[in-house]
């Protein structure tokens, strides 16, 4: 869409914001229509509205990005006979609305939050709630944990730090845009990724800004809830346009830059090749996957490419001692030999669903889907060996490991723990 054709949508956007109080249902209808039209400018419009209208329920709109569920009768029959995963406990928090939240395991509690800003403590064994930290803000991203802190962010670009043990507020910092992913703490610094494509480094003790990184941003991007990966004082982050960047944690200087995927196609929509998920790594390599692009692995020290394969994923990937696992856009899970990219197996029984990033735990893989199921898969052959329903709302974020299993948080705010 040309700049000239984008202008009317910008005017509509301003008009909607002006009359939000009285025509909420019409705003939702308009947003839905624009999304379904396939107009590139509409996607940006919805992103802006999701940020600015954080006090209304837009979960119905954001779910449209997930696409429809299309399972054949044969798939349904095969999935129906798979045994259930063992449920350890379930509880819940406020629905996420326009935000995506992931729970975190602390030293003696599980923490989960929703858009209402209440960080709820759950017993990791029983799932019973035994405390609340009220941030008094509507949240857009979290929870991050590190250096004895819990970290969350808001649609207004506020980063909030709380002492984990007491729940007392430590500091509030302001960044340039909405905080859509959990802030990360490492080596006395807090790293925050913002919705406008920037990475901020803040002092963990005071919240004062230390440095900012900003890469080039294409005119059309996919809304990403991915955080950053920090290891050995290096930050690894994927960006719009298919680039993977390694940044020095202490200085903010770029150590290297690599291309996971290059935009290609005749239209702006076809040329989207964004990395919208978290990279993964071992001692030798770091790997990332791009939407409408490729999965690629690079040497940690130099950023030199080791191998690459064509695949599309906006969900993400995981790695163990032998394989790299990718949740494809169409619902398949693929395992590659992490040394050379050889295809080991492909599980396509979930084709038609949108998947979460996979979690590797021992000889099993856990992945959530858009129907609200958790799926447990063997890592050697890709067979689905267990499957259980939560609250029928999508599981978008990676399952979180527990000592005796894993947990997930659904779009409706359900928190479920399963054995493995």
C-alpha positions as CSV (number, residue, x, y, z in Angstrom):
1,X,0.0,0.0,0.0
2,X,1.4,3.4,-1.0
3,X,1.8,6.3,1.5
4,X,-1.0,8.1,-0.3
5,X,-3.4,5.2,0.3
6,X,-2.3,4.9,3.9
7,X,-3.4,8.4,4.8
8,X,-7.1,7.7,5.0
9,X,-6.5,4.9,7.5
10,X,-4.4,7.3,9.6
11,X,-7.3,9.7,9.6
12,X,-9.8,6.9,10.5
13,X,-7.4,5.9,13.3
14,X,-7.4,9.5,14.8
15,X,-11.2,9.7,14.5
16,X,-11.6,6.4,16.3
17,X,-9.4,7.5,19.1
18,X,-11.4,10.7,19.5
19,X,-14.8,8.9,19.9
20,X,-13.7,5.7,21.7
21,X,-15.9,6.3,24.8
22,X,-19.2,6.0,22.9
23,X,-18.6,3.7,20.0
24,X,-16.5,0.9,21.4
25,X,-18.3,-1.9,19.5
26,X,-18.0,0.0,16.2
27,X,-14.2,0.3,16.7
28,X,-13.9,-3.4,17.2
29,X,-15.9,-4.0,14.1
30,X,-13.9,-1.6,12.0
31,X,-10.6,-3.0,13.2
32,X,-11.8,-6.6,12.4
33,X,-12.8,-5.5,8.9
34,X,-9.5,-3.8,8.2
35,X,-7.6,-6.9,9.4
36,X,-9.6,-9.2,7.2
37,X,-9.1,-6.8,4.2
38,X,-5.4,-7.7,4.0
39,X,-4.4,-4.1,3.8
40,X,-0.9,-3.5,5.1
41,X,-1.8,-0.2,6.6
42,X,-4.6,-1.8,8.6
43,X,-2.1,-4.1,10.4
44,X,-0.1,-1.0,11.6
45,X,-3.4,0.6,12.6
46,X,-4.4,-2.3,14.7
47,X,-1.0,-2.4,16.4
48,X,-1.3,1.3,17.3
49,X,-4.8,0.8,18.6
50,X,-3.9,-2.2,20.7
51,X,-1.2,0.0,22.3
52,X,-3.3,3.1,22.8
53,X,-6.6,1.4,23.8
54,X,-5.1,-0.8,26.5
55,X,-8.1,-0.3,28.7
56,X,-10.5,-2.2,26.5
57,X,-10.9,-5.8,25.7
58,X,-9.4,-6.4,22.3
59,X,-8.7,-10.1,22.7
60,X,-11.2,-10.9,19.9
61,X,-9.3,-8.8,17.5
62,X,-5.8,-10.0,18.3
63,X,-7.1,-13.6,18.0
64,X,-7.8,-12.9,14.3
65,X,-4.1,-12.9,13.6
66,X,-4.0,-16.5,14.6
67,X,-6.1,-17.6,11.7
68,X,-8.9,-20.2,11.5
69,X,-8.6,-23.7,12.8
70,X,-8.8,-26.3,10.0
71,X,-8.5,-29.9,11.0
72,X,-9.7,-32.8,8.9
73,X,-12.0,-35.5,10.2
74,X,-9.1,-37.9,10.0
75,X,-6.9,-35.6,12.1
76,X,-9.7,-35.2,14.7
77,X,-10.1,-38.9,14.9
78,X,-6.4,-39.6,15.4
79,X,-6.0,-36.9,18.0
80,X,-9.1,-38.1,19.9
81,X,-7.5,-41.4,20.9
82,X,-4.3,-39.9,22.3
83,X,-4.0,-40.3,26.1
84,X,-4.3,-37.2,28.3
85,X,-1.4,-35.5,29.9
86,X,-1.3,-35.7,33.7
87,X,-2.7,-32.5,35.1
88,X,-0.9,-31.4,38.3
89,X,-2.9,-28.3,39.1
90,X,-4.7,-25.3,37.6
91,X,-5.5,-21.8,38.6
92,X,-5.8,-18.4,36.8
93,X,-5.2,-14.7,36.5
94,X,-6.8,-11.8,34.6
95,X,-7.2,-12.3,30.8
96,X,-4.3,-10.9,28.8
97,X,-6.5,-8.8,26.4
98,X,-4.1,-7.2,23.9
99,X,-1.0,-8.5,25.7
100,X,0.7,-11.9,25.8
101,X,2.0,-13.0,29.2
102,X,4.2,-15.9,30.3
103,X,4.4,-17.2,33.9
104,X,7.8,-17.7,35.5
105,X,9.2,-20.0,38.2
106,X,10.8,-18.2,41.1
107,X,12.8,-19.4,44.0
108,X,9.8,-20.6,45.9
109,X,6.8,-19.6,43.8
110,X,5.3,-19.5,40.4
111,X,4.4,-15.9,39.3
112,X,1.8,-15.1,36.7
113,X,0.1,-11.9,35.7
114,X,-2.6,-10.4,33.4
115,X,-3.5,-7.0,32.0
116,X,-4.9,-5.9,35.4
117,X,-1.4,-5.6,36.7
118,X,-1.7,-8.1,39.6
119,X,1.3,-10.4,39.9
120,X,-0.1,-13.6,41.6
121,X,2.1,-16.0,43.6
122,X,1.2,-19.7,43.2
123,X,2.6,-22.6,45.1
124,X,4.6,-24.6,42.5
125,X,3.4,-28.0,43.9
126,X,-0.3,-27.4,44.7
127,X,-1.0,-24.3,42.5
128,X,-2.7,-22.5,45.4
129,X,-2.4,-18.7,45.3
130,X,-0.8,-17.3,48.4
131,X,0.1,-13.7,47.6
132,X,-0.4,-10.8,45.2
133,X,1.9,-8.0,44.1
134,X,-0.3,-5.2,42.8
135,X,1.6,-3.1,40.3
136,X,-1.3,-0.6,40.0
137,X,-0.7,-0.5,36.2
138,X,-2.3,-2.1,33.2
139,X,0.5,-4.4,31.9
140,X,1.6,-5.2,28.3
141,X,4.5,-7.6,28.9
142,X,6.0,-9.8,31.6
143,X,7.0,-11.5,33.8
144,X,10.8,-11.3,33.7
145,X,12.9,-12.4,36.6
146,X,16.6,-12.0,37.6
147,X,18.9,-10.4,40.1
148,X,16.3,-10.9,42.8
149,X,13.7,-8.9,40.9
150,X,10.4,-9.4,39.0
151,X,10.0,-7.2,35.9
152,X,7.0,-6.2,33.9
153,X,6.2,-3.5,31.3
154,X,3.2,-1.4,30.3
155,X,1.6,-0.1,27.1
156,X,2.9,3.4,28.0
157,X,6.5,2.3,28.0
158,X,7.0,1.9,31.7
159,X,9.3,-0.7,33.1
160,X,8.4,-1.8,36.7
161,X,10.8,-3.6,39.0
162,X,9.8,-5.4,42.2
163,X,11.8,-7.2,44.8
164,X,10.9,-10.8,44.4
165,X,10.9,-11.9,48.1
166,X,9.0,-8.9,49.5
167,X,7.1,-7.7,46.5
168,X,8.1,-4.2,47.3
169,X,8.5,-1.8,44.3
170,X,12.1,-0.9,43.5
171,X,11.9,1.5,40.6
172,X,10.1,2.6,37.5
173,X,11.8,3.5,34.3
174,X,10.4,5.0,31.1
175,X,11.4,3.7,27.6
176,X,10.3,4.8,24.2
177,X,7.3,2.5,23.5
178,X,5.1,-0.4,24.7
179,X,6.9,-3.2,26.4
180,X,5.5,-6.4,24.8
181,X,7.9,-9.0,26.2
182,X,9.4,-9.9,29.6
183,X,12.3,-7.7,30.5
184,X,15.5,-9.6,31.3
185,X,18.0,-9.1,34.1
186,X,21.7,-10.1,33.9
187,X,24.9,-9.0,35.5
188,X,23.4,-5.9,37.1
189,X,21.6,-4.8,34.1
190,X,18.0,-5.0,32.9
191,X,17.4,-5.4,29.1
192,X,14.1,-4.2,27.7
193,X,12.8,-4.7,24.2
194,X,10.2,-2.1,23.0
195,X,7.5,-2.3,20.4
196,X,9.2,0.2,18.2
197,X,12.2,-2.1,17.6
198,X,14.6,-0.7,20.2
199,X,16.6,-2.4,23.0
200,X,17.2,-0.5,26.2
201,X,19.8,-1.3,28.9
202,X,18.9,-0.1,32.4
203,X,20.8,-0.2,35.6
204,X,19.3,-3.0,37.7
205,X,19.7,-1.1,41.0
206,X,18.2,2.2,39.9
207,X,16.5,1.8,36.5
208,X,18.6,4.5,35.0
209,X,19.3,4.2,31.3
210,X,22.7,3.0,30.2
211,X,22.4,2.6,26.4
212,X,20.0,2.1,23.6
213,X,20.2,0.1,20.4
214,X,17.9,0.7,17.4
215,X,18.1,-1.2,14.2
216,X,16.5,-0.4,10.8
217,X,12.7,-1.2,10.8
218,X,10.8,-2.0,7.6
219,X,7.6,-0.1,6.8
220,X,5.5,-3.2,7.6
221,X,6.3,-5.6,10.4
222,X,4.7,-8.4,12.4
223,X,3.8,-7.6,16.0
224,X,6.3,-9.5,18.1
225,X,6.2,-10.5,21.7
226,X,9.8,-12.0,21.6
227,X,12.2,-11.0,24.3
228,X,16.0,-11.3,24.1
229,X,18.5,-14.1,24.8
230,X,21.4,-13.2,27.1
231,X,24.5,-15.4,27.6
232,X,28.1,-14.6,28.6
233,X,27.4,-10.8,28.5
234,X,26.1,-11.0,24.9
235,X,22.5,-10.2,23.9
236,X,21.0,-12.1,21.0
237,X,17.9,-10.7,19.3
238,X,16.1,-11.2,16.1
239,X,14.6,-8.2,14.2
240,X,12.2,-7.3,11.5
241,X,13.7,-7.9,8.1
242,X,15.3,-11.2,9.1
243,X,18.4,-10.1,10.9
244,X,19.9,-11.7,14.0
245,X,22.1,-9.3,16.1
246,X,24.6,-10.0,18.8
247,X,25.1,-7.0,21.1
248,X,27.6,-6.5,24.0
249,X,25.6,-6.3,27.2
250,X,27.9,-3.9,28.9
251,X,28.5,-1.4,26.1
252,X,25.6,-1.8,23.7
253,X,28.0,-2.2,20.7
254,X,27.1,-4.7,18.0
255,X,29.4,-7.7,18.1
256,X,28.1,-9.1,14.8
257,X,25.1,-9.1,12.6
258,X,23.8,-12.1,10.5
259,X,21.0,-12.6,8.0
260,X,18.5,-15.3,8.8
261,X,16.2,-14.5,5.9
262,X,16.0,-11.9,3.2
263,X,12.6,-10.2,2.3
264,X,11.3,-11.4,-1.1
265,X,8.1,-11.0,-3.0
266,X,6.2,-8.4,-5.0
267,X,4.1,-6.9,-2.2
268,X,4.9,-5.5,1.3
269,X,3.0,-8.4,2.8
270,X,5.0,-11.0,0.8
271,X,8.2,-9.3,1.8
272,X,7.7,-9.7,5.5
273,X,10.6,-11.8,6.8
274,X,10.6,-10.9,10.5
275,X,12.2,-12.9,13.4
276,X,9.4,-12.8,15.9
277,X,10.6,-15.5,18.3
278,X,13.5,-16.0,20.7
279,X,16.8,-17.4,19.4
280,X,18.2,-20.6,20.9
281,X,21.8,-21.6,21.5
282,X,24.3,-24.1,22.8
283,X,28.1,-23.8,23.3
284,X,29.0,-23.5,19.6
285,X,26.0,-21.9,17.8
286,X,23.0,-19.7,18.0
287,X,19.9,-20.3,15.8
288,X,16.9,-18.3,14.8
289,X,13.9,-18.7,12.5
290,X,12.0,-16.1,10.5
291,X,8.4,-15.7,9.4
292,X,8.2,-16.4,5.6
293,X,11.9,-17.1,5.6
294,X,14.3,-19.6,6.9
295,X,15.8,-21.3,10.0
296,X,19.6,-20.7,10.3
297,X,22.4,-21.4,12.7
298,X,25.5,-19.3,13.2
299,X,28.8,-19.5,15.0
300,X,28.6,-17.8,18.4
301,X,32.0,-16.1,18.1
302,X,31.8,-14.7,14.6
303,X,28.2,-14.9,13.3
304,X,29.3,-17.0,10.4
305,X,26.5,-19.1,9.0
306,X,26.7,-22.9,9.7
307,X,23.6,-24.0,7.9
308,X,20.1,-22.9,6.8
309,X,16.8,-24.4,5.7
310,X,13.7,-22.9,4.2
311,X,10.9,-22.8,6.7
312,X,8.4,-20.2,8.0
313,X,7.6,-19.7,11.7
314,X,6.4,-16.8,13.8
315,X,6.1,-19.1,16.8
316,X,9.7,-20.2,17.5
317,X,12.1,-23.1,18.0
318,X,13.9,-25.1,20.7
319,X,17.2,-27.0,20.9
320,X,18.6,-30.0,22.8
321,X,21.8,-32.0,22.6
322,X,21.1,-33.4,19.2
323,X,18.2,-31.6,17.4
324,X,16.6,-28.3,16.6
325,X,12.8,-28.2,16.8
326,X,10.7,-25.7,14.9
327,X,7.0,-24.9,15.3
328,X,6.0,-24.2,11.7
329,X,3.3,-21.7,10.7
330,X,1.0,-24.3,9.3
331,X,1.0,-26.4,12.5
332,X,3.8,-28.9,11.8
333,X,6.7,-29.5,14.2
334,X,10.0,-30.3,12.4
335,X,13.2,-31.7,13.9
336,X,16.6,-30.9,12.3
337,X,20.0,-32.3,13.1
338,X,21.5,-29.2,14.8
339,X,25.0,-29.9,13.3
340,X,24.1,-29.7,9.6
341,X,20.3,-29.1,9.3
342,X,19.4,-32.6,8.1
343,X,15.7,-33.2,8.4
344,X,15.1,-35.9,11.1
345,X,11.3,-36.0,11.3
346,X,8.2,-34.0,10.8
347,X,5.0,-34.2,12.8
348,X,2.1,-32.8,10.8
349,X,-0.9,-34.2,12.7
350,X,-1.5,-30.7,14.1
351,X,-1.5,-29.1,10.7
352,X,-4.2,-26.3,10.6
353,X,-3.5,-25.2,14.2
354,X,-1.2,-22.4,15.4
355,X,1.5,-23.6,17.7
356,X,3.4,-22.1,20.6
357,X,7.2,-22.3,20.7
358,X,8.3,-25.8,21.8
359,X,9.8,-26.7,25.1
360,X,12.3,-29.5,25.3
361,X,12.3,-31.5,28.6
362,X,14.4,-34.6,28.8
363,X,13.2,-36.9,25.9
364,X,9.9,-35.0,25.5
365,X,8.7,-31.9,23.7
366,X,5.8,-29.8,25.0
367,X,3.9,-27.4,22.7
368,X,0.6,-25.6,23.1
369,X,-1.8,-24.9,20.3
370,X,-4.5,-22.4,19.2
371,X,-7.4,-24.7,20.5
372,X,-5.9,-24.6,24.0
373,X,-4.4,-28.1,24.0
374,X,-1.0,-29.0,25.3
375,X,0.8,-31.7,23.3
376,X,3.6,-33.9,24.5
377,X,5.8,-35.3,21.7
378,X,8.7,-37.8,21.7
379,X,11.9,-36.1,20.6
380,X,13.3,-39.1,18.7
381,X,10.5,-39.7,16.2
382,X,7.9,-36.9,16.7
383,X,5.1,-39.1,17.9
384,X,2.4,-37.3,19.9
385,X,2.1,-39.4,23.1
386,X,-0.2,-37.2,25.3
387,X,-2.6,-34.3,24.8
388,X,-4.9,-32.4,27.1
389,X,-7.3,-29.5,26.8
390,X,-7.0,-26.4,29.0
391,X,-9.7,-23.7,28.7
392,X,-10.1,-23.8,24.9
393,X,-8.2,-20.5,24.4
394,X,-4.9,-20.3,22.6
395,X,-1.6,-21.1,24.2
396,X,0.8,-18.7,22.5
397,X,3.9,-18.6,24.7
398,X,6.4,-21.3,25.2
399,X,5.6,-23.8,28.1
400,X,7.6,-23.1,31.2
401,X,9.6,-25.9,32.8
402,X,8.8,-27.1,36.3
403,X,10.9,-29.6,38.3
404,X,8.3,-32.3,37.7
405,X,6.7,-31.1,34.4
406,X,5.8,-27.8,32.8
407,X,3.2,-25.1,32.9
408,X,1.3,-22.9,30.4
409,X,-0.7,-19.7,30.5
410,X,-3.6,-19.4,28.1
411,X,-5.1,-16.3,26.4
412,X,-7.9,-16.3,28.9
413,X,-5.4,-16.2,31.8
414,X,-5.6,-19.9,32.8
415,X,-2.5,-21.2,34.4
416,X,-2.1,-25.0,34.1
417,X,0.7,-27.3,35.3
418,X,1.2,-30.8,33.8
419,X,3.5,-33.7,34.6
420,X,5.8,-35.1,32.0
